[in-house]
Amino acid sequence: QHAFSSDNLLCIFGKKNTQAEAFAKRSGIPFVSEQTPKENGYYYENIEGGVKIIRAENTGNASLPEKLGGEPVIALEKASFVGDMDLTEVSSAKLKSIGGYAFKGCENLKKINIGSKLDTIGEWAFSKCKGLEAANISTKALGAGAFTYCDKLSSVTLSDLEKLESTTFGRSGLKSLTLPDTIKILGEEAILQSNLEIVRISSQAQNVTLENNSMASDHLKSAY
């Protein structure tokens, strides 16, 4: 058994019903065994409504698979694609959830276009995607630090978002952001460390709550 690692363990490979599996479950680390289904380099598990990718390993693919095992890919485990240098686009009409750190360090990823309505995107999901230029996403929840260190990011469209979490765009290249009419909360230090100069809130948004230092930023010139 062995483990992928960078700053933290990303996935543990081992045998079923062993201490390795028990440790993974206790620690909330994805676990893969010899019994885990694998197709074209993707380890996955069957869940209600489709499959979840647990870990992508040397797939050589530039985009996400639409199906595995004949079922639609609807979820991505945390850290499932960390450091994948082959990936250039994330596009899906079926995804429902993206785990934290899922695409961290995918430096050749340039475009995100998710047509389905996501329930959640985990923290730091796209952090350090240094080549990312544009993202079009529909999600209720976008985790803290989701787009940090995305140096080339110039265009983001967020639909259905209810809360902007802490440092979502920290150290990214994004200069302007329009928040949708569904926005309810700008979280604590939401745009801290960002390069945002303009933040627009839809005129249709109602009773938006601003938490402590939610608009604190050295670069902000206009917010309305």
FISEPA-261517 format. One record per residue (C-alpha): x, y, z; residue in three letters. Coordinates in pm, 1 decimal, always signed. Example, Ala and Ser with C-alpha at 12.3 -4.5 7.8 and 13.67 -1.06 7.14 Angstrom:
2
LUMPA         c1         c2         c3   res
LUMPA    +1230.0     -450.0     +780.0   ALA
LUMPA    +1367.0     -106.0     +714.0   SER
//
This chain:
224
LUMPA         c1         c2         c3   res
LUMPA       +0.0       +0.0       +0.0   GLN
LUMPA     +116.6     +353.3      -65.8   HIS
LUMPA      -13.1     +706.9      -56.3   ALA
LUMPA       -6.6    +1004.6     -284.6   PHE
LUMPA     +120.2    +1306.5     -100.0   SER
LUMPA     +202.1    +1672.7     -135.5   SER
LUMPA     +123.6    +1891.6     +160.9   ASP
LUMPA     -114.1    +1623.3     +289.3   ASN
LUMPA     -216.2    +1269.9     +208.2   LEU
LUMPA     -439.6    +1282.6      -98.6   LEU
LUMPA     -537.2     +919.1     -141.9   CYS
LUMPA     -444.0     +592.3      +28.8   ILE
LUMPA     -402.4     +274.3     -171.6   PHE
LUMPA     -432.0      -50.8      +23.9   GLY
LUMPA     -621.5     -371.0      +89.4   LYS
LUMPA     -978.7     -389.6     +208.6   LYS
LUMPA    -1044.6     -439.3     +578.8   ASN
LUMPA     -695.7     -336.5     +686.2   THR
LUMPA     -552.0      -70.4     +914.3   GLN
LUMPA     -487.1     +141.4     +604.4   ALA
LUMPA     -858.6     +150.1     +524.1   GLU
LUMPA     -950.5     +219.3     +885.5   ALA
LUMPA     -699.1     +505.3     +901.5   PHE
LUMPA     -834.3     +652.0     +577.9   ALA
LUMPA    -1190.3     +647.8     +708.8   LYS
LUMPA    -1090.7     +802.9    +1042.2   ARG
LUMPA     -891.6    +1073.8     +869.7   SER
LUMPA    -1138.6    +1149.5     +592.3   GLY
LUMPA     -885.1    +1050.4     +325.2   ILE
LUMPA    -1008.1     +881.5       +4.8   PRO
LUMPA     -923.9     +510.1       -5.7   PHE
LUMPA     -864.9     +286.2     -306.2   VAL
LUMPA     -827.2      -92.4     -295.1   SER
LUMPA     -779.7     -371.5     -547.4   GLU
LUMPA    -1158.8     -397.8     -554.3   GLN
LUMPA    -1217.9      -33.5     -647.7   THR
LUMPA    -1348.3       -6.0    -1006.4   PRO
LUMPA    -1101.1     +151.8    -1248.8   LYS
LUMPA    -1149.1     +264.6    -1607.2   GLU
LUMPA     -899.3     +451.1    -1825.5   ASN
LUMPA     -698.4     +558.9    -1522.0   GLY
LUMPA     -998.3     +673.7    -1315.4   TYR
LUMPA    -1078.0     +504.8     -985.1   TYR
LUMPA    -1444.6     +547.8     -902.6   TYR
LUMPA    -1733.2     +430.3     -688.9   GLU
LUMPA    -2102.5     +394.1     -761.8   ASN
LUMPA    -2330.5     +636.0     -580.0   ILE
LUMPA    -2696.1     +722.6     -614.4   GLU
LUMPA    -2759.4     +863.3     -960.2   GLY
LUMPA    -2416.9     +788.5    -1107.6   GLY
LUMPA    -2052.2     +758.5    -1005.3   VAL
LUMPA    -1796.1     +955.1     -806.4   LYS
LUMPA    -1435.5     +979.1     -925.3   ILE
LUMPA    -1208.1     +899.4     -631.3   ILE
LUMPA     -873.8     +946.6     -799.9   ARG
LUMPA     -747.5    +1017.4    -1151.9   ALA
LUMPA     -406.1     +862.9    -1214.5   GLU
LUMPA     -201.3     +931.5    -1528.4   ASN
LUMPA     -506.5     +937.6    -1754.2   THR
LUMPA     -351.0    +1153.7    -2025.7   GLY
LUMPA     -694.2    +1308.4    -2084.0   ASN
LUMPA     -750.2    +1681.1    -2140.9   ALA
LUMPA    -1110.2    +1678.6    -2013.9   SER
LUMPA    -1338.6    +1500.3    -1768.1   LEU
LUMPA    -1504.0    +1172.7    -1868.2   PRO
LUMPA    -1880.5    +1195.8    -1905.7   GLU
LUMPA    -1938.5     +835.5    -1797.2   LYS
LUMPA    -1755.2     +556.3    -1617.1   LEU
LUMPA    -1887.2     +202.8    -1601.0   GLY
LUMPA    -2175.0     +317.1    -1816.1   GLY
LUMPA    -2296.9     +563.7    -1552.1   GLU
LUMPA    -2272.3     +945.3    -1554.5   PRO
LUMPA    -1996.6    +1111.5    -1352.9   VAL
LUMPA    -2183.6    +1327.2    -1100.6   ILE
LUMPA    -1929.1    +1380.0     -819.7   ALA
LUMPA    -1557.6    +1430.9     -767.3   LEU
LUMPA    -1385.0    +1326.4     -446.8   GLU
LUMPA    -1160.4    +1575.1     -272.8   LYS
LUMPA     -812.3    +1601.1     -422.8   ALA
LUMPA     -918.4    +1368.4     -705.1   SER
LUMPA     -728.2    +1552.4     -980.0   PHE
LUMPA     -455.8    +1729.1     -780.9   VAL
LUMPA     -158.7    +1816.4     -999.1   GLY
LUMPA     -305.7    +1670.4    -1320.5   ASP
LUMPA     -101.3    +1843.9    -1592.3   MET
LUMPA     -294.2    +1687.7    -1882.0   ASP
LUMPA     -624.2    +1849.7    -1789.6   LEU
LUMPA     -703.9    +2163.6    -1992.7   THR
LUMPA    -1081.7    +2191.7    -1954.8   GLU
LUMPA    -1345.2    +2100.8    -1698.1   VAL
LUMPA    -1681.7    +2078.7    -1869.7   SER
LUMPA    -1991.8    +1894.2    -1751.1   SER
LUMPA    -2368.6    +1904.4    -1758.4   ALA
LUMPA    -2406.8    +1632.0    -1493.7   LYS
LUMPA    -2181.1    +1719.5    -1201.4   LEU
LUMPA    -2345.8    +1778.5     -863.5   LYS
LUMPA    -2048.0    +1817.6     -631.6   SER
LUMPA    -1674.6    +1891.3     -644.1   ILE
LUMPA    -1465.2    +1806.5     -341.0   GLY
LUMPA    -1209.7    +2033.0     -178.2   GLY
LUMPA     -868.7    +2059.6     -347.5   TYR
LUMPA    -1012.8    +1859.7     -641.5   ALA
LUMPA     -813.3    +2043.9     -909.1   PHE
LUMPA     -543.7    +2208.2     -700.3   LYS
LUMPA     -227.5    +2266.0     -899.6   GLY
LUMPA     -370.7    +2169.0    -1239.8   CYS
LUMPA     -153.6    +2430.6    -1403.0   GLU
LUMPA     -264.8    +2367.3    -1762.5   ASN
LUMPA     -635.5    +2392.0    -1687.3   LEU
LUMPA     -764.0    +2690.6    -1886.6   LYS
LUMPA    -1142.5    +2674.9    -1885.2   LYS
LUMPA    -1424.8    +2565.2    -1655.7   ILE
LUMPA    -1777.3    +2536.0    -1790.4   ASN
LUMPA    -2023.1    +2350.4    -1569.6   ILE
LUMPA    -2378.5    +2367.1    -1699.5   GLY
LUMPA    -2533.9    +2160.2    -1423.2   SER
LUMPA    -2636.2    +2315.1    -1093.2   LYS
LUMPA    -2379.9    +2210.4     -835.1   LEU
LUMPA    -2474.6    +2161.6     -474.0   ASP
LUMPA    -2127.2    +2246.6     -355.8   THR
LUMPA    -1766.9    +2315.7     -452.4   ILE
LUMPA    -1519.1    +2244.0     -175.0   GLY
LUMPA    -1249.1    +2470.9      -38.1   GLU
LUMPA     -939.4    +2541.3     -250.0   TRP
LUMPA    -1097.2    +2337.6     -532.7   ALA
LUMPA     -921.2    +2527.1     -813.8   PHE
LUMPA     -637.1    +2685.9     -620.2   SER
LUMPA     -301.8    +2719.2     -796.8   LYS
LUMPA     -452.8    +2653.2    -1139.8   CYS
LUMPA     -207.6    +2903.5    -1278.5   LYS
LUMPA     -325.5    +2878.0    -1640.0   GLY
LUMPA     -697.6    +2914.1    -1564.6   LEU
LUMPA     -848.8    +3199.4    -1766.9   GLU
LUMPA    -1227.9    +3163.2    -1742.8   ALA
LUMPA    -1487.4    +2992.7    -1524.7   ALA
LUMPA    -1861.4    +2958.7    -1577.2   ASN
LUMPA    -2019.8    +2783.9    -1278.7   ILE
LUMPA    -2361.5    +2737.4    -1123.4   SER
LUMPA    -2337.6    +2649.4     -754.9   THR
LUMPA    -2500.3    +2737.0     -424.2   LYS
LUMPA    -2180.7    +2695.2     -223.6   ALA
LUMPA    -1826.5    +2787.4     -325.8   LEU
LUMPA    -1561.1    +2693.4      -72.2   GLY
LUMPA    -1306.2    +2927.0      +81.4   ALA
LUMPA     -998.5    +2992.2     -130.8   GLY
LUMPA    -1154.8    +2823.2     -433.4   ALA
LUMPA     -966.1    +3034.7     -690.4   PHE
LUMPA     -657.7    +3144.3     -497.3   THR
LUMPA     -335.5    +3182.8     -696.0   TYR
LUMPA     -513.7    +3155.8    -1031.7   CYS
LUMPA     -280.0    +3410.5    -1189.0   ASP
LUMPA     -441.3    +3436.7    -1534.1   LYS
LUMPA     -804.1    +3433.8    -1424.2   LEU
LUMPA     -985.0    +3714.7    -1607.1   SER
LUMPA    -1349.2    +3605.9    -1632.9   SER
LUMPA    -1581.4    +3442.2    -1379.2   VAL
LUMPA    -1955.9    +3387.8    -1406.9   THR
LUMPA    -2124.0    +3259.3    -1091.9   LEU
LUMPA    -2490.2    +3157.0    -1098.1   SER
LUMPA    -2708.5    +3057.4     -800.7   ASP
LUMPA    -2435.2    +3143.7     -547.4   LEU
LUMPA    -2567.4    +3221.1     -199.6   GLU
LUMPA    -2245.8    +3292.0       -7.5   LYS
LUMPA    -1901.9    +3417.3     -108.0   LEU
LUMPA    -1656.2    +3257.8     +134.3   GLU
LUMPA    -1324.0    +3382.9     +270.0   SER
LUMPA    -1043.3    +3472.3      +25.7   THR
LUMPA    -1223.8    +3308.4     -265.7   THR
LUMPA    -1009.1    +3494.0     -519.6   PHE
LUMPA     -698.0    +3554.9     -309.0   GLY
LUMPA     -386.9    +3629.8     -517.9   ARG
LUMPA     -578.4    +3562.7     -840.3   SER
LUMPA     -572.1    +3778.2    -1152.7   GLY
LUMPA     -944.9    +3858.1    -1148.0   LEU
LUMPA    -1014.6    +4233.4    -1159.6   LYS
LUMPA    -1395.0    +4246.6    -1179.8   SER
LUMPA    -1672.0    +4033.8    -1030.8   LEU
LUMPA    -2051.1    +4043.5    -1060.0   THR
LUMPA    -2244.5    +3856.5     -793.5   LEU
LUMPA    -2583.3    +3704.6     -887.9   PRO
LUMPA    -2925.2    +3797.0     -750.7   ASP
LUMPA    -2918.6    +3482.4     -535.0   THR
LUMPA    -2630.0    +3611.8     -321.0   ILE
LUMPA    -2721.6    +3638.1      +47.0   LYS
LUMPA    -2392.3    +3661.3     +234.2   ILE
LUMPA    -2049.9    +3806.6     +169.1   LEU
LUMPA    -1843.2    +3611.1     +413.7   GLY
LUMPA    -1570.9    +3735.1     +643.9   GLU
LUMPA    -1271.5    +3861.6     +442.0   GLU
LUMPA    -1443.7    +3742.1     +123.8   ALA
LUMPA    -1222.1    +3936.1     -116.5   ILE
LUMPA     -916.4    +3971.7     +105.1   LEU
LUMPA     -582.5    +3937.7      -75.8   GLN
LUMPA     -758.1    +3955.5     -410.7   SER
LUMPA     -679.0    +4187.4     -701.3   ASN
LUMPA    -1045.1    +4273.6     -748.3   LEU
LUMPA    -1099.8    +4638.1     -837.2   GLU
LUMPA    -1474.9    +4625.0     -905.7   ILE
LUMPA    -1742.0    +4420.1     -725.9   VAL
LUMPA    -2098.8    +4443.6     -848.3   ARG
LUMPA    -2398.1    +4296.1     -666.8   ILE
LUMPA    -2705.0    +4230.6     -878.4   SER
LUMPA    -2976.1    +4491.1     -832.5   SER
LUMPA    -3217.8    +4202.2     -780.6   GLN
LUMPA    -3031.9    +4074.4     -473.9   ALA
LUMPA    -3214.2    +4141.3     -147.4   GLN
LUMPA    -3104.9    +4172.7     +216.2   ASN
LUMPA    -2741.6    +4088.1     +150.7   VAL
LUMPA    -2543.4    +4038.9     +473.6   THR
LUMPA    -2187.5    +4171.1     +489.1   LEU
LUMPA    -1977.9    +3989.2     +748.1   GLU
LUMPA    -1665.7    +4131.4     +915.1   ASN
LUMPA    -1420.1    +4281.5     +666.7   ASN
LUMPA    -1609.1    +4121.5     +379.3   SER
LUMPA    -1507.1    +4401.4     +141.6   MET
LUMPA    -1159.0    +4455.2     +280.6   ALA
LUMPA     -909.1    +4469.2       -4.4   SER
LUMPA     -610.9    +4684.1      -95.9   ASP
LUMPA     -714.5    +4701.5     -462.6   HIS
LUMPA    -1091.3    +4757.9     -445.7   LEU
LUMPA    -1194.6    +5081.2     -618.4   LYS
LUMPA    -1568.4    +5037.5     -663.3   SER
LUMPA    -1841.9    +4826.0     -502.8   ALA
LUMPA    -2209.3    +4865.3     -579.0   TYR
//
